[in-house]
């Protein structure tokens, strides 16, 4: 069975912000499952990493949370993207695109192009 | 005055840490509850055979 990839620290924040941007408010469990779903089940989410991250993002103002009823009427904490978080998402998306474009140049480079 | 300030800083940090720990504990409890419900809905037994 193919081993799932662990989420790289630092990229998880971007995944969280983007997932909340696309899907709207989610509880932590739902957020974890959606991120794994979006990855095509190629990623595993460690709850020991996810929840401290959610706490940090909330303390930084990128997300906000409030308790509400889940699909099965259980009480759960729902997280949503804030205006600050939306700006952070836009900024990090631009950074990623720039980095990807830059790294792509190295993957494409041939020796004869540099002579 | 500096000692008092240092003490207050340590006290605040301790209170914040305890509050954060409590919040994480609550979040993990919620996660386990929701995951268990999802597993049971998917046909898993609550009792390990």
Backbone of each chain as nested JSON, in Angstrom:
{
  "chains": [
    {"id": "A", "residues": [
      {"number": 1, "name": "UNK", "atoms": {"N": [0.856, -1.194, 0.0], "CA": [0.0, 0.0, 0.0], "C": [0.883, 1.232, 0.0]}},
      {"number": 2, "name": "UNK", "atoms": {"N": [0.558, 2.192, -0.894], "CA": [1.381, 3.395, -1.01], "C": [1.271, 4.213, 0.263]}},
      {"number": 3, "name": "UNK", "atoms": {"N": [2.449, 4.659, 0.765], "CA": [2.469, 5.458, 1.99], "C": [1.961, 6.854, 1.666]}},
      {"number": 4, "name": "UNK", "atoms": {"N": [1.055, 7.367, 2.508], "CA": [0.553, 8.713, 2.309], "C": [1.648, 9.691, 2.707]}},
      {"number": 5, "name": "UNK", "atoms": {"N": [1.614, 10.852, 2.079], "CA": [2.593, 11.899, 2.387], "C": [2.121, 12.702, 3.586]}},
      {"number": 6, "name": "UNK", "atoms": {"N": [3.033, 13.028, 4.483], "CA": [2.699, 13.938, 5.557], "C": [2.667, 15.353, 5.009]}},
      {"number": 7, "name": "UNK", "atoms": {"N": [1.785, 16.186, 5.54], "CA": [1.703, 17.571, 5.102], "C": [2.935, 18.31, 5.6]}},
      {"number": 8, "name": "UNK", "atoms": {"N": [3.591, 19.042, 4.696], "CA": [4.746, 19.838, 5.127], "C": [4.245, 20.994, 5.982]}},
      {"number": 9, "name": "UNK", "atoms": {"N": [4.95, 21.175, 7.095], "CA": [4.616, 22.302, 7.955], "C": [4.848, 23.581, 7.164]}},
      {"number": 10, "name": "UNK", "atoms": {"N": [4.024, 24.578, 7.358], "CA": [4.168, 25.815, 6.6], "C": [3.217, 25.84, 5.424]}},
      {"number": 11, "name": "UNK", "atoms": {"N": [2.998, 24.692, 4.803], "CA": [2.036, 24.653, 3.699], "C": [0.631, 24.389, 4.233]}},
      {"number": 12, "name": "UNK", "atoms": {"N": [0.546, 23.817, 5.432], "CA": [-0.768, 23.492, 5.984], "C": [-1.601, 24.749, 6.215]}},
      {"number": 13, "name": "UNK", "atoms": {"N": [-0.969, 25.829, 6.645], "CA": [-1.699, 27.082, 6.876], "C": [-2.387, 27.544, 5.599]}},
      {"number": 14, "name": "UNK", "atoms": {"N": [-1.656, 27.478, 4.492], "CA": [-2.199, 27.886, 3.197], "C": [-3.374, 26.983, 2.806]}},
      {"number": 15, "name": "UNK", "atoms": {"N": [-3.24, 25.688, 3.045], "CA": [-4.309, 24.741, 2.73], "C": [-5.548, 25.038, 3.565]}},
      {"number": 16, "name": "UNK", "atoms": {"N": [-5.357, 25.341, 4.836], "CA": [-6.477, 25.651, 5.718], "C": [-7.198, 26.902, 5.224]}},
      {"number": 17, "name": "UNK", "atoms": {"N": [-6.44, 27.956, 4.954], "CA": [-7.055, 29.217, 4.528], "C": [-7.813, 29.045, 3.209]}},
      {"number": 18, "name": "UNK", "atoms": {"N": [-7.198, 28.332, 2.272], "CA": [-7.832, 28.144, 0.967], "C": [-9.097, 27.301, 1.088]}},
      {"number": 19, "name": "UNK", "atoms": {"N": [-9.037, 26.255, 1.9], "CA": [-10.195, 25.376, 2.059], "C": [-11.363, 26.143, 2.683]}},
      {"number": 20, "name": "UNK", "atoms": {"N": [-11.096, 26.962, 3.677], "CA": [-12.154, 27.77, 4.292], "C": [-12.677, 28.821, 3.312]}},
      {"number": 21, "name": "UNK", "atoms": {"N": [-11.791, 29.324, 2.457], "CA": [-12.194, 30.314, 1.46], "C": [-13.176, 29.691, 0.464]}},
      {"number": 22, "name": "UNK", "atoms": {"N": [-12.869, 28.469, 0.052], "CA": [-13.684, 27.803, -0.979], "C": [-14.978, 27.236, -0.397]}},
      {"number": 23, "name": "UNK", "atoms": {"N": [-14.884, 26.618, 0.779], "CA": [-16.029, 25.861, 1.31], "C": [-16.814, 26.584, 2.402]}},
      {"number": 24, "name": "UNK", "atoms": {"N": [-16.297, 27.699, 2.886], "CA": [-17.007, 28.381, 3.973], "C": [-16.689, 27.737, 5.317]}},
      {"number": 25, "name": "UNK", "atoms": {"N": [-17.395, 28.135, 6.389], "CA": [-17.085, 27.656, 7.743], "C": [-17.134, 26.128, 7.864]}},
      {"number": 26, "name": "UNK", "atoms": {"N": [-16.131, 25.58, 8.548], "CA": [-16.049, 24.139, 8.772], "C": [-15.571, 23.884, 10.198]}},
      {"number": 27, "name": "UNK", "atoms": {"N": [-15.992, 22.743, 10.765], "CA": [-15.378, 22.372, 12.05], "C": [-14.052, 21.666, 11.765]}},
      {"number": 28, "name": "UNK", "atoms": {"N": [-13.251, 21.509, 12.812], "CA": [-11.887, 20.993, 12.639], "C": [-11.852, 19.636, 11.969]}},
      {"number": 29, "name": "UNK", "atoms": {"N": [-12.75, 18.743, 12.377], "CA": [-12.785, 17.413, 11.781], "C": [-13.12, 17.51, 10.292]}},
      {"number": 30, "name": "UNK", "atoms": {"N": [-14.138, 18.3, 9.964], "CA": [-14.539, 18.484, 8.57], "C": [-13.418, 19.097, 7.747]}},
      {"number": 31, "name": "UNK", "atoms": {"N": [-12.715, 20.049, 8.336], "CA": [-11.604, 20.71, 7.658], "C": [-10.503, 19.686, 7.337]}},
      {"number": 32, "name": "UNK", "atoms": {"N": [-10.19, 18.846, 8.309], "CA": [-9.16, 17.821, 8.1], "C": [-9.561, 16.883, 6.969]}},
      {"number": 33, "name": "UNK", "atoms": {"N": [-10.797, 16.431, 6.989], "CA": [-11.259, 15.485, 5.951], "C": [-11.262, 16.142, 4.577]}},
      {"number": 34, "name": "UNK", "atoms": {"N": [-11.693, 17.416, 4.51], "CA": [-11.745, 18.111, 3.219], "C": [-10.345, 18.317, 2.645]}},
      {"number": 35, "name": "UNK", "atoms": {"N": [-9.4, 18.666, 3.502], "CA": [-8.028, 18.855, 3.022], "C": [-7.489, 17.537, 2.479]}},
      {"number": 36, "name": "UNK", "atoms": {"N": [-7.771, 16.441, 3.181], "CA": [-7.319, 15.131, 2.695], "C": [-8.025, 14.776, 1.389]}},
      {"number": 37, "name": "UNK", "atoms": {"N": [-9.316, 15.14, 1.296], "CA": [-10.08, 14.867, 0.075], "C": [-9.503, 15.657, -1.103]}},
      {"number": 38, "name": "UNK", "atoms": {"N": [-9.244, 16.948, -0.889], "CA": [-8.702, 17.809, -1.949], "C": [-7.357, 17.286, -2.423]}},
      {"number": 39, "name": "UNK", "atoms": {"N": [-6.591, 16.706, -1.504], "CA": [-5.276, 16.174, -1.871], "C": [-5.388, 14.848, -2.615]}},
      {"number": 40, "name": "UNK", "atoms": {"N": [-6.622, 14.366, -2.806], "CA": [-6.793, 13.069, -3.447], "C": [-6.356, 11.949, -2.523]}},
      {"number": 41, "name": "UNK", "atoms": {"N": [-6.487, 12.2, -1.216], "CA": [-6.067, 11.223, -0.207], "C": [-4.573, 10.933, -0.245]}},
      {"number": 42, "name": "UNK", "atoms": {"N": [-3.809, 11.859, -0.794], "CA": [-2.35, 11.684, -0.815], "C": [-1.699, 12.275, 0.427]}},
      {"number": 43, "name": "UNK", "atoms": {"N": [-2.465, 13.028, 1.179], "CA": [-1.93, 13.656, 2.391], "C": [-2.603, 13.079, 3.63]}},
      {"number": 44, "name": "UNK", "atoms": {"N": [-1.858, 12.995, 4.721], "CA": [-2.459, 12.671, 6.019], "C": [-2.325, 13.891, 6.907]}},
      {"number": 45, "name": "UNK", "atoms": {"N": [-3.36, 14.151, 7.653], "CA": [-3.349, 15.316, 8.537], "C": [-3.192, 14.832, 9.965]}},
      {"number": 46, "name": "UNK", "atoms": {"N": [-2.181, 15.357, 10.639], "CA": [-1.925, 15.0, 12.026], "C": [-2.71, 15.981, 12.91]}},
      {"number": 47, "name": "UNK", "atoms": {"N": [-3.618, 15.46, 13.735], "CA": [-4.431, 16.367, 14.563], "C": [-3.547, 17.152, 15.531]}},
      {"number": 48, "name": "UNK", "atoms": {"N": [-2.408, 16.571, 15.894], "CA": [-1.47, 17.263, 16.776], "C": [-0.821, 18.465, 16.124]}},
      {"number": 49, "name": "UNK", "atoms": {"N": [-0.887, 18.515, 14.789], "CA": [-0.379, 19.674, 14.043], "C": [-1.522, 20.624, 13.708]}},
      {"number": 50, "name": "UNK", "atoms": {"N": [-2.667, 20.046, 13.3], "CA": [-3.782, 20.874, 12.817], "C": [-4.331, 21.803, 13.891]}},
      {"number": 51, "name": "UNK", "atoms": {"N": [-4.657, 21.273, 15.063], "CA": [-5.347, 22.108, 16.045], "C": [-4.474, 23.223, 16.633]}},
      {"number": 52, "name": "UNK", "atoms": {"N": [-3.212, 22.955, 16.925], "CA": [-2.357, 24.094, 17.323], "C": [-2.253, 25.149, 16.224]}},
      {"number": 53, "name": "UNK", "atoms": {"N": [-2.255, 24.692, 14.958], "CA": [-2.214, 25.656, 13.851], "C": [-3.485, 26.499, 13.83]}},
      {"number": 54, "name": "UNK", "atoms": {"N": [-4.64, 25.86, 13.985], "CA": [-5.907, 26.602, 13.981], "C": [-5.927, 27.628, 15.117]}},
      {"number": 55, "name": "UNK", "atoms": {"N": [-5.396, 27.219, 16.256], "CA": [-5.338, 28.148, 17.395], "C": [-4.451, 29.342, 17.05]}},
      {"number": 56, "name": "UNK", "atoms": {"N": [-3.295, 29.053, 16.438], "CA": [-2.362, 30.131, 16.078], "C": [-2.977, 31.069, 15.035]}},
      {"number": 57, "name": "UNK", "atoms": {"N": [-3.615, 30.488, 14.016], "CA": [-4.24, 31.326, 12.976], "C": [-5.335, 32.207, 13.57]}},
      {"number": 58, "name": "UNK", "atoms": {"N": [-6.047, 31.665, 14.537], "CA": [-7.097, 32.466, 15.177], "C": [-6.483, 33.584, 16.004]}},
      {"number": 59, "name": "UNK", "atoms": {"N": [-5.402, 33.267, 16.724], "CA": [-4.745, 34.3, 17.532], "C": [-4.136, 35.39, 16.65]}},
      {"number": 60, "name": "UNK", "atoms": {"N": [-3.751, 35.017, 15.426], "CA": [-3.192, 35.995, 14.478], "C": [-4.286, 36.774, 13.748]}},
      {"number": 61, "name": "UNK", "atoms": {"N": [-5.535, 36.313, 13.903], "CA": [-6.65, 37.033, 13.278], "C": [-7.007, 36.561, 11.879]}},
      {"number": 62, "name": "UNK", "atoms": {"N": [-6.345, 35.515, 11.393], "CA": [-6.611, 35.042, 10.025], "C": [-7.914, 34.256, 9.943]}},
      {"number": 63, "name": "UNK", "atoms": {"N": [-8.277, 33.619, 11.044], "CA": [-9.549, 32.899, 11.106], "C": [-10.245, 33.252, 12.416]}},
      {"number": 64, "name": "UNK", "atoms": {"N": [-11.546, 32.984, 12.45], "CA": [-12.317, 33.183, 13.677], "C": [-13.109, 31.904, 13.916]}},
      {"number": 65, "name": "UNK", "atoms": {"N": [-13.539, 31.691, 15.133], "CA": [-14.29, 30.461, 15.407], "C": [-15.443, 30.725, 16.359]}},
      {"number": 66, "name": "UNK", "atoms": {"N": [-16.446, 29.884, 16.236], "CA": [-17.526, 29.883, 17.233], "C": [-18.156, 28.489, 17.252]}},
      {"number": 67, "name": "UNK", "atoms": {"N": [-18.704, 28.153, 18.396], "CA": [-19.303, 26.83, 18.534], "C": [-20.694, 26.846, 17.899]}},
      {"number": 68, "name": "UNK", "atoms": {"N": [-21.013, 25.694, 17.298], "CA": [-22.314, 25.554, 16.678], "C": [-22.634, 24.084, 16.533]}},
      {"number": 69, "name": "UNK", "atoms": {"N": [-23.851, 23.765, 16.084], "CA": [-24.226, 22.35, 15.947], "C": [-23.644, 21.759, 14.659]}},
      {"number": 70, "name": "UNK", "atoms": {"N": [-23.128, 20.531, 14.763], "CA": [-22.621, 19.829, 13.578], "C": [-23.803, 19.195, 12.825]}},
      {"number": 71, "name": "UNK", "atoms": {"N": [-23.479, 18.439, 11.762], "CA": [-24.514, 17.789, 10.945], "C": [-25.355, 16.829, 11.779]}},
      {"number": 72, "name": "UNK", "atoms": {"N": [-24.737, 16.227, 12.818], "CA": [-25.444, 15.293, 13.697], "C": [-25.858, 15.95, 15.003]}},
      {"number": 73, "name": "UNK", "atoms": {"N": [-25.944, 17.261, 14.967], "CA": [-26.391, 18.03, 16.126], "C": [-25.444, 17.982, 17.324]}},
      {"number": 74, "name": "UNK", "atoms": {"N": [-24.184, 17.601, 17.076], "CA": [-23.166, 17.666, 18.136], "C": [-22.627, 19.087, 18.174]}},
      {"number": 75, "name": "UNK", "atoms": {"N": [-22.208, 19.526, 19.336], "CA": [-21.582, 20.843, 19.438], "C": [-20.145, 20.739, 18.924]}},
      {"number": 76, "name": "UNK", "atoms": {"N": [-19.766, 21.656, 18.043], "CA": [-18.406, 21.643, 17.497], "C": [-17.964, 23.084, 17.25]}},
      {"number": 77, "name": "UNK", "atoms": {"N": [-16.647, 23.281, 17.181], "CA": [-16.134, 24.63, 16.904], "C": [-15.974, 24.778, 15.399]}},
      {"number": 78, "name": "UNK", "atoms": {"N": [-16.645, 25.782, 14.832], "CA": [-16.577, 26.056, 13.399], "C": [-15.615, 27.199, 13.151]}},
      {"number": 79, "name": "UNK", "atoms": {"N": [-14.763, 27.009, 12.151], "CA": [-13.763, 28.015, 11.794], "C": [-14.162, 28.684, 10.492]}},
      {"number": 80, "name": "UNK", "atoms": {"N": [-13.936, 30.003, 10.421], "CA": [-14.216, 30.728, 9.177], "C": [-13.064, 31.688, 8.887]}},
      {"number": 81, "name": "UNK", "atoms": {"N": [-12.919, 32.01, 7.6], "CA": [-11.868, 32.937, 7.168], "C": [-12.292, 34.372, 7.485]}},
      {"number": 82, "name": "UNK", "atoms": {"N": [-11.342, 35.179, 7.964], "CA": [-11.618, 36.6, 8.226], "C": [-11.076, 37.433, 7.064]}},
      {"number": 83, "name": "UNK", "atoms": {"N": [-11.335, 38.726, 7.108], "CA": [-10.812, 39.624, 6.079], "C": [-9.281, 39.616, 6.117]}},
      {"number": 84, "name": "UNK", "atoms": {"N": [-8.73, 39.574, 7.312], "CA": [-7.264, 39.499, 7.473], "C": [-6.75, 38.207, 6.843]}},
      {"number": 85, "name": "UNK", "atoms": {"N": [-7.475, 37.127, 7.079], "CA": [-7.082, 35.828, 6.532], "C": [-7.153, 35.814, 5.02]}},
      {"number": 86, "name": "UNK", "atoms": {"N": [-8.148, 36.484, 4.483], "CA": [-8.31, 36.545, 3.02], "C": [-7.104, 37.276, 2.406]}},
      {"number": 87, "name": "UNK", "atoms": {"N": [-6.68, 38.354, 3.045], "CA": [-5.509, 39.114, 2.548], "C": [-4.253, 38.241, 2.642]}},
      {"number": 88, "name": "UNK", "atoms": {"N": [-4.129, 37.509, 3.76], "CA": [-2.97, 36.632, 3.951], "C": [-2.966, 35.534, 2.886]}},
      {"number": 89, "name": "UNK", "atoms": {"N": [-4.135, 35.006, 2.587], "CA": [-4.255, 33.963, 1.563], "C": [-3.814, 34.499, 0.201]}},
      {"number": 90, "name": "UNK", "atoms": {"N": [-4.26, 35.691, -0.14], "CA": [-3.888, 36.285, -1.435], "C": [-2.38, 36.483, -1.504]}},
      {"number": 91, "name": "UNK", "atoms": {"N": [-1.809, 36.975, -0.415], "CA": [-0.372, 37.241, -0.373], "C": [0.424, 35.941, -0.482]}},
      {"number": 92, "name": "UNK", "atoms": {"N": [0.03, 34.91, 0.252], "CA": [0.765, 33.634, 0.226], "C": [0.577, 32.921, -1.107]}},
      {"number": 93, "name": "UNK", "atoms": {"N": [-0.583, 33.091, -1.712], "CA": [-0.817, 32.493, -3.035], "C": [0.141, 33.113, -4.051]}},
      {"number": 94, "name": "UNK", "atoms": {"N": [0.273, 34.443, -3.982], "CA": [1.196, 35.134, -4.907], "C": [2.617, 34.651, -4.685]}},
      {"number": 95, "name": "UNK", "atoms": {"N": [3.028, 34.492, -3.418], "CA": [4.378, 34.011, -3.093], "C": [4.612, 32.619, -3.663]}},
      {"number": 96, "name": "UNK", "atoms": {"N": [3.629, 31.741, -3.495], "CA": [3.748, 30.372, -4.008], "C": [3.877, 30.361, -5.52]}},
      {"number": 97, "name": "UNK", "atoms": {"N": [3.068, 31.187, -6.166], "CA": [3.117, 31.221, -7.641], "C": [4.472, 31.716, -8.116]}},
      {"number": 98, "name": "UNK", "atoms": {"N": [5.01, 32.704, -7.408], "CA": [6.336, 33.232, -7.77], "C": [7.401, 32.163, -7.566]}},
      {"number": 99, "name": "UNK", "atoms": {"N": [7.325, 31.47, -6.429], "CA": [8.299, 30.422, -6.115], "C": [8.206, 29.281, -7.123]}},
      {"number": 100, "name": "UNK", "atoms": {"N": [6.989, 28.875, -7.449], "CA": [6.786, 27.78, -8.407], "C": [7.364, 28.145, -9.763]}},
      {"number": 101, "name": "UNK", "atoms": {"N": [7.141, 29.378, -10.181], "CA": [7.654, 29.837, -11.476], "C": [9.177, 29.847, -11.474]}},
      {"number": 102, "name": "UNK", "atoms": {"N": [9.743, 30.293, -10.373], "CA": [11.202, 30.353, -10.241], "C": [11.816, 28.953, -10.256]}},
      {"number": 103, "name": "UNK", "atoms": {"N": [11.249, 28.029, -9.476], "CA": [11.771, 26.657, -9.422], "C": [11.601, 25.973, -10.775]}},
      {"number": 104, "name": "UNK", "atoms": {"N": [10.496, 26.292, -11.445], "CA": [10.235, 25.727, -12.764], "C": [11.344, 26.055, -13.739]}},
      {"number": 105, "name": "UNK", "atoms": {"N": [11.924, 27.235, -13.62], "CA": [13.025, 27.631, -14.493], "C": [14.23, 26.716, -14.296]}},
      {"number": 106, "name": "UNK", "atoms": {"N": [14.423, 26.261, -13.058], "CA": [15.548, 25.366, -12.778], "C": [15.285, 23.956, -13.303]}},
      {"number": 107, "name": "UNK", "atoms": {"N": [14.017, 23.534, -13.274], "CA": [13.692, 22.209, -13.796], "C": [13.847, 22.173, -15.32]}},
      {"number": 108, "name": "UNK", "atoms": {"N": [13.619, 23.339, -15.948], "CA": [13.648, 23.394, -17.408], "C": [15.038, 23.664, -17.971]}},
      {"number": 109, "name": "UNK", "atoms": {"N": [15.951, 24.065, -17.124], "CA": [17.238, 24.548, -17.629], "C": [18.037, 23.414, -18.277]}},
      {"number": 110, "name": "UNK", "atoms": {"N": [18.706, 23.771, -19.375], "CA": [19.613, 22.827, -20.04], "C": [20.972, 23.499, -20.109]}},
      {"number": 111, "name": "UNK", "atoms": {"N": [22.029, 22.651, -20.113], "CA": [23.407, 23.174, -20.107], "C": [23.656, 24.098, -21.293]}},
      {"number": 112, "name": "UNK", "atoms": {"N": [23.13, 23.709, -22.467], "CA": [23.421, 24.498, -23.671], "C": [22.779, 25.892, -23.612]}},
      {"number": 113, "name": "UNK", "atoms": {"N": [21.736, 26.056, -22.811], "CA": [21.09, 27.362, -22.697], "C": [21.979, 28.354, -21.944]}},
      {"number": 114, "name": "UNK", "atoms": {"N": [22.926, 27.787, -21.165], "CA": [23.727, 28.658, -20.302], "C": [25.11, 28.959, -20.859]}},
      {"number": 115, "name": "UNK", "atoms": {"N": [25.426, 28.304, -21.989], "CA": [26.777, 28.524, -22.532], "C": [26.836, 29.874, -23.257]}}
    ]},
    {"id": "B", "residues": [
      {"number": 1, "name": "UNK", "atoms": {"N": [10.368, 47.128, 40.914], "CA": [9.375, 47.338, 39.839], "C": [9.579, 46.324, 38.703]}},
      {"number": 2, "name": "UNK", "atoms": {"N": [10.914, 46.063, 38.387], "CA": [11.232, 45.117, 37.318], "C": [10.798, 43.717, 37.711]}},
      {"number": 3, "name": "UNK", "atoms": {"N": [10.998, 43.38, 38.994], "CA": [10.615, 42.043, 39.472], "C": [9.112, 41.846, 39.355]}},
      {"number": 4, "name": "UNK", "atoms": {"N": [8.367, 42.858, 39.728], "CA": [6.91, 42.791, 39.653], "C": [6.479, 42.608, 38.207]}},
      {"number": 5, "name": "UNK", "atoms": {"N": [7.128, 43.351, 37.321], "CA": [6.799, 43.269, 35.884], "C": [7.086, 41.862, 35.358]}},
      {"number": 6, "name": "UNK", "atoms": {"N": [8.243, 41.316, 35.751], "CA": [8.609, 39.96, 35.298], "C": [7.604, 38.949, 35.824]}},
      {"number": 7, "name": "UNK", "atoms": {"N": [7.213, 39.119, 37.092], "CA": [6.24, 38.201, 37.701], "C": [4.907, 38.254, 36.955]}},
      {"number": 8, "name": "UNK", "atoms": {"N": [4.447, 39.442, 36.629], "CA": [3.176, 39.614, 35.929], "C": [3.241, 39.0, 34.527]}},
      {"number": 9, "name": "UNK", "atoms": {"N": [4.385, 39.16, 33.876], "CA": [4.56, 38.572, 32.54], "C": [4.473, 37.044, 32.631]}},
      {"number": 10, "name": "UNK", "atoms": {"N": [5.158, 36.471, 33.646], "CA": [5.145, 35.006, 33.808], "C": [3.747, 34.522, 34.143]}},
      {"number": 11, "name": "UNK", "atoms": {"N": [3.05, 35.276, 34.969], "CA": [1.69, 34.896, 35.368], "C": [0.755, 34.907, 34.158]}},
      {"number": 12, "name": "UNK", "atoms": {"N": [0.853, 35.954, 33.358], "CA": [0.023, 36.073, 32.15], "C": [0.313, 34.912, 31.198]}},
      {"number": 13, "name": "UNK", "atoms": {"N": [1.605, 34.597, 31.02], "CA": [1.992, 33.511, 30.113], "C": [1.427, 32.179, 30.613]}},
      {"number": 14, "name": "UNK", "atoms": {"N": [1.465, 31.974, 31.922], "CA": [0.96, 30.734, 32.504], "C": [-0.555, 30.61, 32.304]}},
      {"number": 15, "name": "UNK", "atoms": {"N": [-1.264, 31.69, 32.515], "CA": [-2.726, 31.692, 32.343], "C": [-3.083, 31.438, 30.868]}},
      {"number": 16, "name": "UNK", "atoms": {"N": [-2.355, 32.106, 29.975], "CA": [-2.586, 31.948, 28.526], "C": [-2.332, 30.517, 28.103]}},
      {"number": 17, "name": "UNK", "atoms": {"N": [-1.236, 29.923, 28.636], "CA": [-0.871, 28.557, 28.277], "C": [-1.967, 27.587, 28.722]}},
      {"number": 18, "name": "UNK", "atoms": {"N": [-2.471, 27.802, 29.948], "CA": [-3.511, 26.91, 30.46], "C": [-4.788, 27.034, 29.627]}},
      {"number": 19, "name": "UNK", "atoms": {"N": [-5.117, 28.263, 29.245], "CA": [-6.309, 28.495, 28.432], "C": [-6.151, 27.82, 27.073]}},
      {"number": 20, "name": "UNK", "atoms": {"N": [-4.954, 27.951, 26.465], "CA": [-4.693, 27.317, 25.163], "C": [-4.762, 25.801, 25.282]}},
      {"number": 21, "name": "UNK", "atoms": {"N": [-4.187, 25.252, 26.348], "CA": [-4.208, 23.794, 26.546], "C": [-5.638, 23.296, 26.673]}},
      {"number": 22, "name": "UNK", "atoms": {"N": [-6.459, 24.037, 27.387], "CA": [-7.861, 23.666, 27.577], "C": [-8.608, 23.703, 26.241]}},
      {"number": 23, "name": "UNK", "atoms": {"N": [-8.32, 24.708, 25.465], "CA": [-8.931, 24.854, 24.141], "C": [-8.535, 23.681, 23.235]}},
      {"number": 24, "name": "UNK", "atoms": {"N": [-7.259, 23.291, 23.249], "CA": [-6.783, 22.177, 22.416], "C": [-7.411, 20.868, 22.878]}},
      {"number": 25, "name": "UNK", "atoms": {"N": [-7.53, 20.705, 24.174], "CA": [-8.138, 19.487, 24.713], "C": [-9.591, 19.382, 24.222]}},
      {"number": 26, "name": "UNK", "atoms": {"N": [-10.314, 20.501, 24.289], "CA": [-11.704, 20.546, 23.846], "C": [-11.815, 20.239, 22.348]}},
      {"number": 27, "name": "UNK", "atoms": {"N": [-10.922, 20.832, 21.549], "CA": [-10.927, 20.601, 20.1], "C": [-10.672, 19.134, 19.779]}},
      {"number": 28, "name": "UNK", "atoms": {"N": [-9.719, 18.533, 20.475], "CA": [-9.39, 17.128, 20.206], "C": [-10.53, 16.208, 20.627]}},
      {"number": 29, "name": "UNK", "atoms": {"N": [-11.199, 16.554, 21.712], "CA": [-12.372, 15.763, 22.149], "C": [-13.468, 15.814, 21.091]}},
      {"number": 30, "name": "UNK", "atoms": {"N": [-13.722, 17.011, 20.558], "CA": [-14.713, 17.177, 19.485], "C": [-14.324, 16.322, 18.291]}},
      {"number": 31, "name": "UNK", "atoms": {"N": [-13.049, 16.376, 17.929], "CA": [-12.553, 15.65, 16.752], "C": [-12.787, 14.16, 16.921]}},
      {"number": 32, "name": "UNK", "atoms": {"N": [-12.449, 13.64, 18.092], "CA": [-12.61, 12.205, 18.353], "C": [-14.088, 11.824, 18.287]}},
      {"number": 33, "name": "UNK", "atoms": {"N": [-14.952, 12.676, 18.853], "CA": [-16.393, 12.398, 18.832], "C": [-16.904, 12.341, 17.393]}},
      {"number": 34, "name": "UNK", "atoms": {"N": [-16.535, 13.335, 16.598], "CA": [-17.017, 13.394, 15.214], "C": [-16.428, 12.253, 14.385]}},
      {"number": 35, "name": "UNK", "atoms": {"N": [-15.164, 11.932, 14.62], "CA": [-14.531, 10.837, 13.878], "C": [-15.177, 9.504, 14.238]}},
      {"number": 36, "name": "UNK", "atoms": {"N": [-15.469, 9.312, 15.512], "CA": [-16.113, 8.068, 15.951], "C": [-17.483, 7.923, 15.293]}},
      {"number": 37, "name": "UNK", "atoms": {"N": [-18.241, 9.012, 15.291], "CA": [-19.575, 8.98, 14.65], "C": [-19.457, 8.642, 13.178]}},
      {"number": 38, "name": "UNK", "atoms": {"N": [-18.483, 9.243, 12.507], "CA": [-18.296, 8.977, 11.08], "C": [-17.918, 7.511, 10.856]}},
      {"number": 39, "name": "UNK", "atoms": {"N": [-17.058, 6.983, 11.709], "CA": [-16.629, 5.579, 11.566], "C": [-17.798, 4.638, 11.81]}},
      {"number": 40, "name": "UNK", "atoms": {"N": [-18.616, 4.944, 12.799], "CA": [-19.778, 4.095, 13.097], "C": [-20.767, 4.151, 11.933]}},
      {"number": 41, "name": "UNK", "atoms": {"N": [-20.968, 5.347, 11.384], "CA": [-21.861, 5.483, 10.218], "C": [-21.352, 4.687, 9.039]}},
      {"number": 42, "name": "UNK", "atoms": {"N": [-20.013, 4.58, 8.952], "CA": [-19.415, 3.856, 7.829], "C": [-19.375, 2.362, 8.075]}},
      {"number": 43, "name": "UNK", "atoms": {"N": [-19.938, 1.946, 9.235], "CA": [-20.084, 0.512, 9.476], "C": [-19.125, -0.083, 10.461]}},
      {"number": 44, "name": "UNK", "atoms": {"N": [-18.23, 0.737, 11.021], "CA": [-17.303, 0.173, 11.998], "C": [-18.021, -0.043, 13.323]}},
      {"number": 45, "name": "UNK", "atoms": {"N": [-17.576, -1.071, 14.06], "CA": [-18.176, -1.351, 15.355], "C": [-17.517, -0.515, 16.437]}},
      {"number": 46, "name": "UNK", "atoms": {"N": [-18.292, -0.111, 17.442], "CA": [-17.736, 0.647, 18.554], "C": [-16.853, -0.22, 19.432]}},
      {"number": 47, "name": "UNK", "atoms": {"N": [-17.133, -1.539, 19.385], "CA": [-16.42, -2.474, 20.241], "C": [-15.373, -3.179, 19.399]}},
      {"number": 48, "name": "UNK", "atoms": {"N": [-14.112, -3.19, 19.876], "CA": [-13.056, -3.86, 19.148], "C": [-13.205, -5.362, 19.334]}},
      {"number": 49, "name": "UNK", "atoms": {"N": [-13.211, -6.094, 18.172], "CA": [-13.414, -7.555, 18.277], "C": [-12.066, -8.246, 18.446]}}
    ]}
  ]
}
